[in-house]
Amino acid sequence: MERRLTVAVEQLNDAQRERIRAAAAGLGLTAEFYPGAQAALPHVKDSEVILGSSPALAANAPRLRWFCATSAGVEPYLKPGAFLAPDALLTNSSGAYGVTIAEHTIMVTLELMRRQQEYTAIVDRRQWKRDLAIRSIRNSRVALLGTGDIGGEVAKRLRPFEPARIIGVNRSGRNPGGLYDDVIPVDRLDSLLPETDLLIISLPGTQETTGLIDDRRLRLLPSDAFLVNVGRGTVIDQSALEAALRERYLGGAALDVFEQEPLDPASTLWTCPRLLITPHCAGNMTLAYTVDRIVDLFLEDLRAYAKGNPLARSIDRTKGY
């Protein structure tokens, strides 16, 4: 029987498709390309490998042995019954999004610290006011909650701004790549927050991270601290954050992710002061480099798969990462 690789990624260009096709052929797989999940669904019943962005594909592929998600987050693939073939491997594309999300993080951090939202409103009113007090990344005490690909890329880009220090927070307390001035385990987070001017969160959505930043921990931050979340919306108690901002506690916050998405048009967050909202676009596949990296990482794992070796981005479904 023909061994089929189904690719349902609309953002691929011709060169990227050809790379996948050639690599698959060399490994005994026939690659079939579709412009998205809906187009691919009628054709996945015989797929051995799928590269795509919809759990519906895994739910309709009885012969599936490996599903590679084009996203870094895999929460939709962890639900009961998500895979019609329960023993199929699951990998993600962690490592592809660090650059684009790090650039987004720097952008919104500077917007918050330099009060760009307020200056935009001033200009919209055709006023010439230029005396708003601003803050600087220079000499700020930065905490990065999450030291994976995203956290590391953020740390690299923060360093030239000369922060006072960059502290990483993770489960192990290890310092990946030596990118941080220090790294502490998450159980010491409470001691770090009072000494943090800028808290950047890039954690995945798991049982351990849900509600990690609650009202108590928000109030441990200095009252003029800034918070940026580009991980998962479930990490922060959204209502507690809104209350703190409306009470003028915290210097400001930028959220690219939310507890429920899309954000309800009726949500009071839209009018929350000193809150910068972006529609989960930090890690989108709209940057060409990101798509190139997704292809690179998939082909790396495809070669390992063909040899029967462990896949580098394999997900433990019980842990969620």
C-alpha positions as a printed NumPy array, in Angstrom:
array([[  0.   ,   0.   ,   0.   ],
       [  1.207,   3.488,  -0.841],
       [  2.526,   5.389,   2.163],
       [  0.954,   8.832,   2.246],
       [  2.061,  12.115,   3.743],
       [ -0.765,  14.646,   3.823],
       [  0.251,  18.3  ,   4.013],
       [ -2.575,  20.733,   4.792],
       [ -0.767,  24.061,   5.159],
       [ -2.055,  26.912,   3.031],
       [  0.935,  29.195,   3.73 ],
       [  3.468,  27.013,   1.903],
       [  5.096,  28.378,  -1.241],
       [  6.231,  26.31 ,  -4.212],
       [  9.805,  25.972,  -2.978],
       [  8.69 ,  24.747,   0.434],
       [  6.299,  22.227,  -1.093],
       [  9.058,  20.929,  -3.346],
       [ 11.408,  20.472,  -0.377],
       [  8.8  ,  18.391,   1.408],
       [  7.9  ,  16.421,  -1.716],
       [ 11.519,  15.541,  -2.483],
       [ 12.347,  14.585,   1.107],
       [  9.23 ,  12.439,   1.407],
       [  9.921,  10.643,  -1.883],
       [ 13.426,   9.846,  -0.73 ],
       [ 11.967,   8.196,   2.359],
       [  9.301,   6.184,   0.557],
       [  6.354,   8.526,   1.193],
       [  4.071,  10.162,  -1.335],
       [  3.341,  13.753,  -0.378],
       [ -0.09 ,  15.19 ,  -1.168],
       [ -0.719,  18.903,  -0.668],
       [ -3.96 ,  20.674,   0.18 ],
       [ -4.678,  24.376,   0.805],
       [ -6.091,  23.721,   4.269],
       [ -7.827,  21.268,   6.566],
       [-11.218,  21.366,   4.871],
       [ -9.742,  20.451,   1.52 ],
       [ -7.643,  17.676,   3.053],
       [-10.341,  16.04 ,   5.202],
       [-11.835,  13.799,   2.496],
       [ -8.368,  12.39 ,   1.746],
       [ -6.84 ,  11.537,   5.149],
       [ -8.291,   8.046,   5.746],
       [ -5.117,   6.468,   4.344],
       [ -2.627,   9.045,   5.653],
       [  0.361,   7.728,   7.583],
       [  1.789,  11.179,   8.363],
       [  0.005,  14.531,   8.494],
       [  1.452,  18.028,   8.68 ],
       [ -1.342,  20.434,   9.479],
       [ -3.062,  22.826,  11.822],
       [ -6.427,  21.216,  12.593],
       [ -7.26 ,  18.433,  15.076],
       [-10.095,  17.44 ,  12.725],
       [ -7.465,  15.847,  10.503],
       [ -6.223,  13.567,  13.292],
       [ -9.805,  12.756,  14.242],
       [-10.491,  11.373,  10.748],
       [ -7.286,   9.447,  10.026],
       [ -7.602,   5.81 ,  11.208],
       [ -4.182,   4.76 ,   9.847],
       [ -2.297,   7.757,  11.15 ],
       [  1.072,   7.094,  12.77 ],
       [  2.318,  10.656,  13.235],
       [  0.678,  14.07 ,  13.317],
       [  2.889,  17.154,  13.192],
       [  1.088,  20.313,  14.299],
       [  2.25 ,  23.522,  12.661],
       [  1.635,  25.316,  15.964],
       [  3.734,  25.31 ,  19.112],
       [  0.69 ,  24.896,  21.366],
       [ -1.089,  21.547,  21.16 ],
       [ -4.014,  21.889,  23.581],
       [ -6.693,  21.02 ,  20.954],
       [ -4.902,  17.737,  20.205],
       [ -4.926,  16.578,  23.837],
       [ -8.688,  16.287,  24.273],
       [-10.203,  12.79 ,  24.676],
       [-10.937,  11.286,  21.281],
       [ -8.837,  13.852,  19.405],
       [ -7.03 ,  11.038,  17.563],
       [ -8.896,   8.299,  15.721],
       [ -5.613,   6.363,  15.879],
       [ -4.852,   6.607,  19.625],
       [ -1.248,   5.382,  19.331],
       [ -0.218,   7.964,  16.727],
       [  2.695,  10.208,  17.608],
       [  2.138,  13.925,  18.131],
       [  4.773,  16.591,  17.572],
       [  4.616,  20.364,  17.416],
       [  6.556,  23.138,  15.692],
       [  8.194,  24.568,  18.786],
       [ 11.292,  26.406,  17.665],
       [  9.662,  28.067,  14.675],
       [  7.959,  30.965,  16.432],
       [ 10.612,  32.413,  18.72 ],
       [ 11.802,  35.128,  16.341],
       [  8.402,  36.546,  15.423],
       [  7.039,  36.386,  18.97 ],
       [ 10.202,  37.943,  20.413],
       [  9.961,  40.862,  17.99 ],
       [  6.305,  41.307,  18.937],
       [  7.276,  41.265,  22.61 ],
       [  9.849,  44.008,  22.159],
       [  7.328,  46.057,  20.178],
       [  4.568,  45.962,  22.791],
       [  7.017,  46.449,  25.665],
       [  8.267,  49.665,  24.106],
       [  4.715,  50.776,  23.327],
       [  3.767,  50.322,  26.988],
       [  6.865,  51.908,  28.455],
       [  6.84 ,  54.845,  26.038],
       [  3.028,  55.263,  26.347],
       [  2.423,  54.976,  22.648],
       [ -1.297,  54.24 ,  23.105],
       [ -1.743,  57.62 ,  24.773],
       [  0.354,  59.435,  22.198],
       [ -1.693,  57.84 ,  19.418],
       [ -4.855,  59.17 ,  21.064],
       [ -3.263,  62.622,  21.385],
       [ -2.358,  62.657,  17.692],
       [ -5.846,  61.433,  16.757],
       [ -7.164,  64.538,  18.536],
       [ -4.648,  66.654,  16.558],
       [ -3.03 ,  67.849,  19.744],
       [  0.633,  68.675,  20.326],
       [  1.346,  67.258,  23.782],
       [  4.724,  65.62 ,  24.337],
       [  5.447,  65.572,  28.051],
       [  4.181,  62.149,  29.159],
       [  6.6  ,  60.512,  31.569],
       [  8.044,  57.374,  29.997],
       [ 10.058,  54.386,  31.181],
       [ 13.006,  52.511,  29.723],
       [ 14.052,  48.898,  29.405],
       [ 17.488,  50.14 ,  30.42 ],
       [ 18.08 ,  49.346,  34.107],
       [ 14.736,  47.508,  34.325],
       [ 14.585,  44.23 ,  36.208],
       [ 13.171,  41.69 ,  33.758],
       [ 11.675,  38.285,  34.571],
       [ 10.986,  35.81 ,  31.785],
       [  8.447,  33.221,  32.888],
       [  9.306,  30.478,  30.425],
       [ 12.812,  29.905,  29.024],
       [ 12.059,  27.888,  25.9  ],
       [ 12.495,  29.037,  22.317],
       [ 10.383,  32.162,  22.833],
       [ 11.939,  33.143,  26.146],
       [ 15.422,  32.659,  24.745],
       [ 14.762,  34.771,  21.661],
       [ 13.252,  37.508,  23.847],
       [ 16.286,  37.448,  26.151],
       [ 18.638,  37.873,  23.172],
       [ 16.75 ,  40.913,  21.942],
       [ 16.426,  42.494,  25.373],
       [ 20.152,  42.365,  26.127],
       [ 21.201,  45.318,  23.886],
       [ 18.677,  47.524,  25.732],
       [ 20.844,  47.114,  28.862],
       [ 18.323,  45.935,  31.443],
       [ 19.59 ,  45.729,  35.002],
       [ 19.16 ,  41.96 ,  34.869],
       [ 17.28 ,  39.222,  33.033],
       [ 16.046,  36.402,  35.253],
       [ 14.525,  33.257,  33.767],
       [ 11.925,  31.102,  35.501],
       [ 11.368,  27.449,  34.583],
       [ 10.752,  24.063,  36.167],
       [ 14.364,  22.965,  36.407],
       [ 16.259,  26.125,  37.322],
       [ 18.71 ,  25.414,  34.481],
       [ 20.031,  28.27 ,  32.323],
       [ 19.582,  27.2  ,  28.657],
       [ 22.283,  28.67 ,  26.469],
       [ 23.506,  30.878,  29.314],
       [ 21.108,  33.568,  28.064],
       [ 19.98 ,  34.719,  31.501],
       [ 21.769,  36.405,  34.379],
       [ 20.166,  33.784,  36.595],
       [ 17.429,  31.172,  36.351],
       [ 15.242,  30.117,  39.252],
       [ 12.707,  27.29 ,  39.571],
       [  9.053,  28.243,  39.425],
       [  8.573,  27.465,  43.123],
       [ 10.667,  30.578,  43.87 ],
       [  8.535,  32.842,  41.695],
       [  6.939,  34.639,  44.656],
       [ 10.32 ,  35.904,  45.826],
       [ 11.164,  37.26 ,  42.369],
       [  7.963,  39.155,  41.571],
       [  8.463,  42.034,  44.053],
       [ 11.822,  42.721,  42.374],
       [ 10.431,  42.683,  38.807],
       [  9.775,  45.726,  36.613],
       [  8.847,  43.759,  33.492],
       [  7.264,  40.293,  33.577],
       [  7.145,  38.463,  30.241],
       [  5.176,  35.216,  30.078],
       [  5.677,  32.615,  27.345],
       [  4.405,  29.47 ,  29.067],
       [  2.366,  26.73 ,  27.391],
       [ -1.177,  26.011,  28.517],
       [ -1.042,  23.019,  30.887],
       [ -2.642,  21.987,  34.164],
       [  0.444,  23.246,  35.995],
       [  0.375,  26.69 ,  34.38 ],
       [ -3.371,  27.392,  34.512],
       [ -4.018,  30.323,  36.837],
       [ -0.339,  30.558,  37.783],
       [ -0.486,  34.363,  37.771],
       [ -3.482,  34.985,  40.008],
       [ -4.548,  38.072,  41.936],
       [ -2.123,  37.363,  44.787],
       [  0.865,  37.117,  42.473],
       [ -0.195,  40.164,  40.463],
       [ -0.173,  42.138,  43.702],
       [  3.33 ,  40.887,  44.489],
       [  4.594,  42.858,  41.501],
       [  5.555,  46.5  ,  42.075],
       [  2.58 ,  48.775,  41.472],
       [  4.244,  50.281,  38.39 ],
       [  5.415,  47.009,  36.817],
       [  4.579,  45.944,  33.271],
       [  3.294,  42.547,  32.162],
       [  3.375,  40.955,  28.701],
       [  1.737,  37.607,  27.921],
       [  2.541,  35.854,  24.63 ],
       [  2.133,  32.296,  25.951],
       [ -1.364,  31.125,  26.779],
       [ -4.274,  33.144,  28.112],
       [ -5.052,  30.552,  30.791],
       [ -1.799,  31.341,  32.635],
       [ -3.203,  34.642,  33.95 ],
       [ -6.378,  35.254,  35.939],
       [ -7.791,  37.64 ,  33.367],
       [-10.395,  39.162,  35.696],
       [ -7.781,  39.816,  38.369],
       [ -5.517,  41.511,  35.835],
       [ -8.35 ,  43.723,  34.601],
       [ -9.232,  44.695,  38.167],
       [ -5.614,  45.598,  38.925],
       [ -5.342,  47.763,  35.812],
       [ -8.628,  49.545,  36.489],
       [ -7.437,  50.273,  40.02 ],
       [ -4.32 ,  51.785,  38.428],
       [ -2.205,  49.01 ,  39.908],
       [  0.52 ,  48.03 ,  37.416],
       [  2.062,  50.326,  34.853],
       [  0.378,  48.456,  32.022],
       [ -0.091,  45.1  ,  30.333],
       [ -0.013,  43.678,  26.818],
       [ -2.027,  40.551,  26.021],
       [ -1.802,  38.63 ,  22.77 ],
       [ -3.605,  35.609,  24.238],
       [ -6.832,  35.252,  26.209],
       [ -8.784,  32.73 ,  28.251],
       [-11.38 ,  32.517,  25.474],
       [-10.592,  33.332,  21.851],
       [-11.684,  35.223,  19.91 ],
       [-12.154,  37.816,  22.628],
       [-15.878,  38.55 ,  22.974],
       [-16.751,  41.923,  21.381],
       [-18.731,  42.625,  24.566],
       [-15.744,  41.982,  26.839],
       [-14.845,  44.832,  29.177],
       [-11.186,  44.18 ,  28.397],
       [-11.552,  46.195,  25.193],
       [-11.942,  49.364,  27.244],
       [ -9.556,  48.497,  30.055],
       [ -7.063,  51.345,  30.659],
       [ -3.351,  50.718,  30.041],
       [ -4.096,  47.37 ,  28.38 ],
       [ -2.65 ,  46.76 ,  24.923],
       [ -4.604,  44.06 ,  23.071],
       [ -3.439,  42.175,  19.978],
       [ -5.515,  39.354,  18.412],
       [ -3.179,  36.386,  18.987],
       [ -1.032,  37.531,  16.077],
       [  2.434,  37.434,  17.679],
       [  3.081,  33.862,  16.584],
       [  1.079,  33.738,  13.412],
       [  2.41 ,  32.125,  10.212],
       [  2.462,  35.448,   8.368],
       [  6.246,  35.846,   8.63 ],
       [  7.958,  33.91 ,   5.817],
       [ 10.829,  32.937,   8.107],
       [  8.385,  31.194,  10.451],
       [  7.046,  28.968,   7.671],
       [ 10.592,  28.158,   6.542],
       [ 11.416,  27.065,  10.082],
       [  8.27 ,  24.919,  10.335],
       [  9.372,  23.099,   7.183],
       [ 12.948,  22.739,   8.482],
       [ 11.812,  21.264,  11.777],
       [  9.29 ,  18.948,  10.145],
       [ 11.892,  17.566,   7.731],
       [ 14.313,  17.031,  10.605],
       [ 11.707,  14.932,  12.406],
       [ 10.659,  13.237,   9.152],
       [ 14.187,  11.894,   8.699],
       [ 14.184,  10.656,  12.293],
       [ 10.75 ,   9.07 ,  11.792],
       [ 11.942,   7.189,   8.703],
       [ 14.85 ,   5.749,  10.702],
       [ 12.643,   4.782,  13.635],
       [ 14.393,   7.282,  15.904],
       [ 12.717,   9.491,  18.546],
       [ 11.24 ,  12.709,  17.208],
       [ 12.799,  15.897,  18.565],
       [  9.509,  17.702,  19.166],
       [  7.496,  14.783,  20.473],
       [  4.663,  15.698,  22.854],
       [  3.882,  13.787,  26.043],
       [  0.103,  13.889,  25.987],
       [ -0.197,  13.376,  29.733],
       [  1.917,  16.503,  30.41 ],
       [  0.723,  18.562,  27.476],
       [  4.207,  19.509,  26.243]])
